[in-house]
Amino acid sequence: MTYAERFIEITEYYPHIFINQKEFSERLGYASASTVNSWMNGKTKDINAKNRGKICKIFQLSGDVWKRDPITEVFLMNCFEDLELITKEIRAKSNIDKLIFDKPTFISKKEQEMLKQDLEDEVDLTEKTPEYLFAYAQKLKKDKKIAEALDVLEKIEEHDSSYKFTHYNQIEHLKAILFSHDKLKDWDRATTILKRLYSSAKYHLEEPEIITLIASNYKRKALYDKDKKTLLPINEVDMDLLVNAITLYQEAYTLKDSNEKYYDAVNDAYLHNIIDAIEPEESSLKEIEELYAKLSRVWKIDKESWWHVSSNAEFLMLLGKIDLAILEINDFLELHIKKIDSFEMDATLRQLEIYIHFTQDKNAIKYAKNLKESWNFLSLG
């Protein structure tokens, strides 16, 4: 079955959404109905990933709908997107009618002092309060002791206390972060937890980071082989999963505070260019320009933050302003080299390596080469 044939089937199941070709074409962003008409009359059998993503958004279906399974009501019900898009109006309403989430976790001064101990020391957790255990798990995560942090969270769940119920969302959120970590890469398990948090009491309105985490796990699953170490050949990338990731980054962007939007925006831009490289039918440059312009109106770049400055430089790189991107990042490195740790640099270079693998973007190759050379030279100085 072709994508066009599946599209026709969807329109027959949802005639109240697919009113007519002209109206639907406008919702897809086309001035005329020629593209939709070509799908409907069989002239064009393929539908590119971007259009499949837009179709899913209109019908509120997940990317699974494009699988070759026979279409039935049960199949379509399973394709309903758990992650409904949240509008600005809903966010505004939630600020008025504030939802109550987990209470903050407080620990005693004595426990605070205990947390300052070197993690190399063996800690007896048998008599510790669940509040202390949660704070300890957070510290382990910060020190990249991922398996140990998960073990501590298990002890909270075993504890004879109501804490595991009153702080369920916080515990599950941290657990999902740990499963997503590069040391474990249990993306499916993390996503299952995150989807549950998403649909439970609108937790994502308070913590939109969970939407970013789902998007990131979708992206990794789409781009990596089953061994979770090897990047796929471009002809094996799960394009529908990639488009789902873009949709989620866009939603997280809408929900986050102004100075936190940049992460989702730059990932959105990266994925648009990767899709363009795999399906070179239309350029996303205009979309990326509009996204950067929109972000720039609300984003106050912290000139002393690696993540802020490097993300801005990467945006400039993606827009083709490679010389300005290199100038910005080199200026930052010369002034703040001692503030950057190897984890931050490795994460940045890994993002660039993924992007270059799928696009062979000459600007990105030039930018990554400069970044490696500048980092190696200045960090040794």
Secondary structure as a PSIPRED ss2 file (coil, helix, strand):
# PSIPRED VFORMAT (PSIPRED V4.0)

   1 M C   1.000  0.000  0.000
   2 T C   1.000  0.000  0.000
   3 Y H   0.000  1.000  0.000
   4 A H   0.000  1.000  0.000
   5 E H   0.000  1.000  0.000
   6 R H   0.000  1.000  0.000
   7 F H   0.000  1.000  0.000
   8 I H   0.000  1.000  0.000
   9 E H   0.000  1.000  0.000
  10 I H   0.000  1.000  0.000
  11 T H   0.000  1.000  0.000
  12 E H   0.000  1.000  0.000
  13 Y H   0.000  1.000  0.000
  14 Y C   1.000  0.000  0.000
  15 P C   1.000  0.000  0.000
  16 H C   1.000  0.000  0.000
  17 I C   1.000  0.000  0.000
  18 F C   1.000  0.000  0.000
  19 I C   1.000  0.000  0.000
  20 N C   1.000  0.000  0.000
  21 Q H   0.000  1.000  0.000
  22 K H   0.000  1.000  0.000
  23 E H   0.000  1.000  0.000
  24 F H   0.000  1.000  0.000
  25 S H   0.000  1.000  0.000
  26 E H   0.000  1.000  0.000
  27 R H   0.000  1.000  0.000
  28 L H   0.000  1.000  0.000
  29 G C   1.000  0.000  0.000
  30 Y C   1.000  0.000  0.000
  31 A C   1.000  0.000  0.000
  32 S C   1.000  0.000  0.000
  33 A C   1.000  0.000  0.000
  34 S H   0.000  1.000  0.000
  35 T H   0.000  1.000  0.000
  36 V H   0.000  1.000  0.000
  37 N H   0.000  1.000  0.000
  38 S H   0.000  1.000  0.000
  39 W H   0.000  1.000  0.000
  40 M H   0.000  1.000  0.000
  41 N C   1.000  0.000  0.000
  42 G C   1.000  0.000  0.000
  43 K C   1.000  0.000  0.000
  44 T C   1.000  0.000  0.000
  45 K C   1.000  0.000  0.000
  46 D C   1.000  0.000  0.000
  47 I C   1.000  0.000  0.000
  48 N C   1.000  0.000  0.000
  49 A H   0.000  1.000  0.000
  50 K H   0.000  1.000  0.000
  51 N H   0.000  1.000  0.000
  52 R H   0.000  1.000  0.000
  53 G H   0.000  1.000  0.000
  54 K H   0.000  1.000  0.000
  55 I H   0.000  1.000  0.000
  56 C H   0.000  1.000  0.000
  57 K H   0.000  1.000  0.000
  58 I H   0.000  1.000  0.000
  59 F H   0.000  1.000  0.000
  60 Q C   1.000  0.000  0.000
  61 L E   0.000  0.000  1.000
  62 S C   1.000  0.000  0.000
  63 G H   0.000  1.000  0.000
  64 D H   0.000  1.000  0.000
  65 V H   0.000  1.000  0.000
  66 W H   0.000  1.000  0.000
  67 K C   1.000  0.000  0.000
  68 R C   1.000  0.000  0.000
  69 D C   1.000  0.000  0.000
  70 P C   1.000  0.000  0.000
  71 I C   1.000  0.000  0.000
  72 T C   1.000  0.000  0.000
  73 E H   0.000  1.000  0.000
  74 V H   0.000  1.000  0.000
  75 F H   0.000  1.000  0.000
  76 L H   0.000  1.000  0.000
  77 M H   0.000  1.000  0.000
  78 N H   0.000  1.000  0.000
  79 C H   0.000  1.000  0.000
  80 F E   0.000  0.000  1.000
  81 E C   1.000  0.000  0.000
  82 D C   1.000  0.000  0.000
  83 L C   1.000  0.000  0.000
  84 E C   1.000  0.000  0.000
  85 L C   1.000  0.000  0.000
  86 I C   1.000  0.000  0.000
  87 T C   1.000  0.000  0.000
  88 K H   0.000  1.000  0.000
  89 E H   0.000  1.000  0.000
  90 I H   0.000  1.000  0.000
  91 R H   0.000  1.000  0.000
  92 A H   0.000  1.000  0.000
  93 K H   0.000  1.000  0.000
  94 S H   0.000  1.000  0.000
  95 N H   0.000  1.000  0.000
  96 I H   0.000  1.000  0.000
  97 D C   1.000  0.000  0.000
  98 K C   1.000  0.000  0.000
  99 L C   1.000  0.000  0.000
 100 I C   1.000  0.000  0.000
 101 F C   1.000  0.000  0.000
 102 D C   1.000  0.000  0.000
 103 K C   1.000  0.000  0.000
 104 P C   1.000  0.000  0.000
 105 T C   1.000  0.000  0.000
 106 F C   1.000  0.000  0.000
 107 I C   1.000  0.000  0.000
 108 S C   1.000  0.000  0.000
 109 K H   0.000  1.000  0.000
 110 K H   0.000  1.000  0.000
 111 E H   0.000  1.000  0.000
 112 Q H   0.000  1.000  0.000
 113 E H   0.000  1.000  0.000
 114 M H   0.000  1.000  0.000
 115 L H   0.000  1.000  0.000
 116 K C   1.000  0.000  0.000
 117 Q C   1.000  0.000  0.000
 118 D C   1.000  0.000  0.000
 119 L C   1.000  0.000  0.000
 120 E C   1.000  0.000  0.000
 121 D C   1.000  0.000  0.000
 122 E C   1.000  0.000  0.000
 123 V C   1.000  0.000  0.000
 124 D C   1.000  0.000  0.000
 125 L C   1.000  0.000  0.000
 126 T C   1.000  0.000  0.000
 127 E C   1.000  0.000  0.000
 128 K C   1.000  0.000  0.000
 129 T C   1.000  0.000  0.000
 130 P H   0.000  1.000  0.000
 131 E H   0.000  1.000  0.000
 132 Y H   0.000  1.000  0.000
 133 L H   0.000  1.000  0.000
 134 F H   0.000  1.000  0.000
 135 A H   0.000  1.000  0.000
 136 Y H   0.000  1.000  0.000
 137 A H   0.000  1.000  0.000
 138 Q H   0.000  1.000  0.000
 139 K H   0.000  1.000  0.000
 140 L H   0.000  1.000  0.000
 141 K H   0.000  1.000  0.000
 142 K H   0.000  1.000  0.000
 143 D C   1.000  0.000  0.000
 144 K C   1.000  0.000  0.000
 145 K C   1.000  0.000  0.000
 146 I H   0.000  1.000  0.000
 147 A H   0.000  1.000  0.000
 148 E H   0.000  1.000  0.000
 149 A H   0.000  1.000  0.000
 150 L H   0.000  1.000  0.000
 151 D H   0.000  1.000  0.000
 152 V H   0.000  1.000  0.000
 153 L H   0.000  1.000  0.000
 154 E H   0.000  1.000  0.000
 155 K H   0.000  1.000  0.000
 156 I H   0.000  1.000  0.000
 157 E H   0.000  1.000  0.000
 158 E H   0.000  1.000  0.000
 159 H C   1.000  0.000  0.000
 160 D C   1.000  0.000  0.000
 161 S C   1.000  0.000  0.000
 162 S C   1.000  0.000  0.000
 163 Y H   0.000  1.000  0.000
 164 K H   0.000  1.000  0.000
 165 F H   0.000  1.000  0.000
 166 T H   0.000  1.000  0.000
 167 H C   1.000  0.000  0.000
 168 Y H   0.000  1.000  0.000
 169 N H   0.000  1.000  0.000
 170 Q H   0.000  1.000  0.000
 171 I H   0.000  1.000  0.000
 172 E H   0.000  1.000  0.000
 173 H H   0.000  1.000  0.000
 174 L H   0.000  1.000  0.000
 175 K H   0.000  1.000  0.000
 176 A H   0.000  1.000  0.000
 177 I H   0.000  1.000  0.000
 178 L H   0.000  1.000  0.000
 179 F H   0.000  1.000  0.000
 180 S H   0.000  1.000  0.000
 181 H C   1.000  0.000  0.000
 182 D C   1.000  0.000  0.000
 183 K C   1.000  0.000  0.000
 184 L C   1.000  0.000  0.000
 185 K C   1.000  0.000  0.000
 186 D C   1.000  0.000  0.000
 187 W H   0.000  1.000  0.000
 188 D H   0.000  1.000  0.000
 189 R H   0.000  1.000  0.000
 190 A H   0.000  1.000  0.000
 191 T H   0.000  1.000  0.000
 192 T H   0.000  1.000  0.000
 193 I H   0.000  1.000  0.000
 194 L H   0.000  1.000  0.000
 195 K H   0.000  1.000  0.000
 196 R H   0.000  1.000  0.000
 197 L H   0.000  1.000  0.000
 198 Y H   0.000  1.000  0.000
 199 S H   0.000  1.000  0.000
 200 S C   1.000  0.000  0.000
 201 A C   1.000  0.000  0.000
 202 K C   1.000  0.000  0.000
 203 Y H   0.000  1.000  0.000
 204 H H   0.000  1.000  0.000
 205 L H   0.000  1.000  0.000
 206 E H   0.000  1.000  0.000
 207 E C   1.000  0.000  0.000
 208 P C   1.000  0.000  0.000
 209 E H   0.000  1.000  0.000
 210 I H   0.000  1.000  0.000
 211 I H   0.000  1.000  0.000
 212 T H   0.000  1.000  0.000
 213 L H   0.000  1.000  0.000
 214 I H   0.000  1.000  0.000
 215 A H   0.000  1.000  0.000
 216 S H   0.000  1.000  0.000
 217 N H   0.000  1.000  0.000
 218 Y H   0.000  1.000  0.000
 219 K H   0.000  1.000  0.000
 220 R H   0.000  1.000  0.000
 221 K H   0.000  1.000  0.000
 222 A H   0.000  1.000  0.000
 223 L H   0.000  1.000  0.000
 224 Y E   0.000  0.000  1.000
 225 D C   1.000  0.000  0.000
 226 K C   1.000  0.000  0.000
 227 D C   1.000  0.000  0.000
 228 K C   1.000  0.000  0.000
 229 K C   1.000  0.000  0.000
 230 T C   1.000  0.000  0.000
 231 L E   0.000  0.000  1.000
 232 L C   1.000  0.000  0.000
 233 P C   1.000  0.000  0.000
 234 I H   0.000  1.000  0.000
 235 N H   0.000  1.000  0.000
 236 E H   0.000  1.000  0.000
 237 V C   1.000  0.000  0.000
 238 D C   1.000  0.000  0.000
 239 M H   0.000  1.000  0.000
 240 D H   0.000  1.000  0.000
 241 L H   0.000  1.000  0.000
 242 L H   0.000  1.000  0.000
 243 V H   0.000  1.000  0.000
 244 N H   0.000  1.000  0.000
 245 A H   0.000  1.000  0.000
 246 I H   0.000  1.000  0.000
 247 T H   0.000  1.000  0.000
 248 L H   0.000  1.000  0.000
 249 Y H   0.000  1.000  0.000
 250 Q H   0.000  1.000  0.000
 251 E H   0.000  1.000  0.000
 252 A H   0.000  1.000  0.000
 253 Y H   0.000  1.000  0.000
 254 T H   0.000  1.000  0.000
 255 L H   0.000  1.000  0.000
 256 K C   1.000  0.000  0.000
 257 D C   1.000  0.000  0.000
 258 S H   0.000  1.000  0.000
 259 N H   0.000  1.000  0.000
 260 E H   0.000  1.000  0.000
 261 K C   1.000  0.000  0.000
 262 Y H   0.000  1.000  0.000
 263 Y H   0.000  1.000  0.000
 264 D H   0.000  1.000  0.000
 265 A H   0.000  1.000  0.000
 266 V H   0.000  1.000  0.000
 267 N H   0.000  1.000  0.000
 268 D H   0.000  1.000  0.000
 269 A H   0.000  1.000  0.000
 270 Y H   0.000  1.000  0.000
 271 L H   0.000  1.000  0.000
 272 H H   0.000  1.000  0.000
 273 N H   0.000  1.000  0.000
 274 I H   0.000  1.000  0.000
 275 I H   0.000  1.000  0.000
 276 D H   0.000  1.000  0.000
 277 A H   0.000  1.000  0.000
 278 I H   0.000  1.000  0.000
 279 E C   1.000  0.000  0.000
 280 P C   1.000  0.000  0.000
 281 E C   1.000  0.000  0.000
 282 E C   1.000  0.000  0.000
 283 S C   1.000  0.000  0.000
 284 S C   1.000  0.000  0.000
 285 L H   0.000  1.000  0.000
 286 K H   0.000  1.000  0.000
 287 E H   0.000  1.000  0.000
 288 I H   0.000  1.000  0.000
 289 E H   0.000  1.000  0.000
 290 E H   0.000  1.000  0.000
 291 L H   0.000  1.000  0.000
 292 Y H   0.000  1.000  0.000
 293 A H   0.000  1.000  0.000
 294 K H   0.000  1.000  0.000
 295 L H   0.000  1.000  0.000
 296 S H   0.000  1.000  0.000
 297 R C   1.000  0.000  0.000
 298 V C   1.000  0.000  0.000
 299 W C   1.000  0.000  0.000
 300 K C   1.000  0.000  0.000
 301 I C   1.000  0.000  0.000
 302 D C   1.000  0.000  0.000
 303 K C   1.000  0.000  0.000
 304 E C   1.000  0.000  0.000
 305 S C   1.000  0.000  0.000
 306 W H   0.000  1.000  0.000
 307 W H   0.000  1.000  0.000
 308 H H   0.000  1.000  0.000
 309 V H   0.000  1.000  0.000
 310 S H   0.000  1.000  0.000
 311 S H   0.000  1.000  0.000
 312 N H   0.000  1.000  0.000
 313 A H   0.000  1.000  0.000
 314 E H   0.000  1.000  0.000
 315 F H   0.000  1.000  0.000
 316 L H   0.000  1.000  0.000
 317 M H   0.000  1.000  0.000
 318 L H   0.000  1.000  0.000
 319 L C   1.000  0.000  0.000
 320 G C   1.000  0.000  0.000
 321 K C   1.000  0.000  0.000
 322 I H   0.000  1.000  0.000
 323 D H   0.000  1.000  0.000
 324 L H   0.000  1.000  0.000
 325 A H   0.000  1.000  0.000
 326 I H   0.000  1.000  0.000
 327 L H   0.000  1.000  0.000
 328 E H   0.000  1.000  0.000
 329 I H   0.000  1.000  0.000
 330 N H   0.000  1.000  0.000
 331 D H   0.000  1.000  0.000
 332 F H   0.000  1.000  0.000
 333 L H   0.000  1.000  0.000
 334 E H   0.000  1.000  0.000
 335 L H   0.000  1.000  0.000
 336 H H   0.000  1.000  0.000
 337 I H   0.000  1.000  0.000
 338 K H   0.000  1.000  0.000
 339 K H   0.000  1.000  0.000
 340 I C   1.000  0.000  0.000
 341 D C   1.000  0.000  0.000
 342 S H   0.000  1.000  0.000
 343 F H   0.000  1.000  0.000
 344 E H   0.000  1.000  0.000
 345 M H   0.000  1.000  0.000
 346 D H   0.000  1.000  0.000
 347 A H   0.000  1.000  0.000
 348 T H   0.000  1.000  0.000
 349 L H   0.000  1.000  0.000
 350 R H   0.000  1.000  0.000
 351 Q H   0.000  1.000  0.000
 352 L H   0.000  1.000  0.000
 353 E H   0.000  1.000  0.000
 354 I H   0.000  1.000  0.000
 355 Y H   0.000  1.000  0.000
 356 I H   0.000  1.000  0.000
 357 H H   0.000  1.000  0.000
 358 F H   0.000  1.000  0.000
 359 T H   0.000  1.000  0.000
 360 Q C   1.000  0.000  0.000
 361 D C   1.000  0.000  0.000
 362 K H   0.000  1.000  0.000
 363 N H   0.000  1.000  0.000
 364 A H   0.000  1.000  0.000
 365 I H   0.000  1.000  0.000
 366 K H   0.000  1.000  0.000
 367 Y H   0.000  1.000  0.000
 368 A H   0.000  1.000  0.000
 369 K H   0.000  1.000  0.000
 370 N H   0.000  1.000  0.000
 371 L H   0.000  1.000  0.000
 372 K H   0.000  1.000  0.000
 373 E H   0.000  1.000  0.000
 374 S H   0.000  1.000  0.000
 375 W H   0.000  1.000  0.000
 376 N H   0.000  1.000  0.000
 377 F H   0.000  1.000  0.000
 378 L H   0.000  1.000  0.000
 379 S H   0.000  1.000  0.000
 380 L H   0.000  1.000  0.000
 381 G C   1.000  0.000  0.000
